Amino acid sequence: MREGEKSHAGNVRAGGVSADLLKLTALVTMLIDHIGAGILERCLIDGYVADAGLYQVIYRLDSVLRCIGRISFPIFCFLLVEGFLYTRSRRGYALRLLVFALLSEIPFDLLFSGGLNPDSQNVFWTLLIGLLVLWGMERSLPRALHSVSHTALILLIIGAGMAAAALLKTDYSWRGVLLIAVIRLLYRDRRLLVVEAPCLFLFTEFLALFSRGLSLSYCLETVLSHFTVFLSFVLIRFCNGQRRRKGHRYFFYLFYPAHLLFLFLIRQLLYML
């Protein structure tokens, strides 16, 4: 989901993980996550598995797939930050996110809710709000170290974005917007980013679960099962910014709604068996 650069050459380093591999990793792990959430979990929730033994097998497999899937979102957030910094047109970037947020909403609802669901919006909305937050932060960021008012303004902008995501009930909600902002703030210090960002992300996940009245043990168990977010930031830490494949930009946008619809159709076929 990263856009064309206006001065990306200075950010390219030798060795490490290419931007192409980083993006591919995000796509594959997202697909794995959605196979779990959109097919396996829905089969269990919709009552299509009557055998207790098979239920446990599917439940454990789903847990593994969802654990792997946690790798994807932080990478997409990092690619969004890079896209914001190096794109030729931020307006164009925002417009593309908006268009694909609209295109993805029905496939998203079908796969994860079984029908239209106004109480859950796809991740493109989270990324779009995050992009707008980055845009708002940009002018104040260089002055924030020397001005309390600019620091307060940045916090206000981040808070507004988090509130918007929570009100719209986007995927990853306020947590996703906060992660995007944190990645931007720590972007120049990858060593600090690889430690602080995943810890903060897991802590916000704990808060989100605990605020729903879930038990402390369940919240801790769930958060610990998502330790794979650290792998996301290890890959980010060693990303060298190199891109060997140019073009095919819209493939990465189209992949999201296309794979959601494809998985939905597969699930419906399974229901017919």
C-alpha positions, 0 to 999 in steps of 0.5 A: 500500500505504499505509493510512488516516491518523490525522493525515495532514493535517500531512504534505500540501504544495502542488505536487509529486507526489500520493500517488495518482500515486506509488502508480500509478507503483509499480503500473505499473512493478511490472507492467512488471518482472513482464512481463519477469521472469515472461514474457520471462525465463521463455520464455528460461529454459524454452527456448521461443526457439530462434532466436538473433536473436529470443533477443537481441531478447527479452533486450534488451527484458527488460533494458529492462523490468527497468530500468524495474521497479526504480522500483517497490520503493523507492516501495512501501517509502516508502508502507509507512513512511508507512502505518506512521506514519499508519495508524489501526491498525498491528495491522490493517495488519500483519494485511492484509500477512500475509493478502495475503502468504499469498494471493500466495504460490502466484501468485508461485511459479507465475509466477517458478518455474513451481511451488511453491518454498519457497526464494522468498517474495513481497514482501509478506513483506518488507514485513511484516517491514519493518513489524515492524522499524519497530514495534520501532524506534519507541520507541527512535528519539527517544532514539537520539541521546542514548543508545548503548544505544538506538542499539544496540537499533535496530541489533539490531532492524534486523539481526534483521529483515534476518536474518529476511528472508534466512532466509525468502528473501523477495523483495529479502531483507535488502536490502529490510528495510534499505531500509525502515529507512533510509527511516524514519530519513531520512524527515524529510530528503527531500534526504538521503533522495534521495541516500543511500537509492538509493546504499545500495540499489545498494551492497547489491545489489552485495554480494548479487551479489558474495557469490554468486560472480559476476564483478566486471564482471557485478556492476557492470554489473547495478548500473549498469543499475538506476540507475532507483532514483534516479528512485524517490527523485526522485518520493519527494522531491517527494511532497506527500502529497495523495490525491484518491482515497479508498476502493478501498484493497484494490484495491492489495492485490489487484492484486499476486496478481491480476496475478501469476496473470494473467501466469502464465496469459498465459505458459501460453497463449504456451507452447501456441502 
